[in-house]
Amino acid sequence: MKHNFSPGEVFRLKDSIDYSRGATVSKIVAKNKYGSTTLFSFDEGQNLSEHTAPFDAIAIILDGKCEITIAGKPNSLEEGQMIIMPANVPHAVEALEAFKMMLIMIKSG
């Protein structure tokens, strides 16, 4: 599916990014100096190793199940749930099964 993510366009988030076998896929929805919104799909077993980001990040699970670890504390999430990852705090993502999420990163004041 092709999406330009134009202002005023209506689209279904979880249908706006496809899974890729054995891979993690990302698609930028919007980005500027204040932050970004990105769609991700992770195949089962894919992960993002522990890292930090200079922005607060809101992860909204659109499909499937994952584990997001923040400052060493694991959190299991599934479709319809969200979690906030604070700026500069170590976090990691693990696909418990194939899953999709929208990640909104907002620059801290």
Order of alpha helices (4+ residues) and beta strands (2+ residues): beta-beta-beta-beta-beta-beta-beta-beta-beta
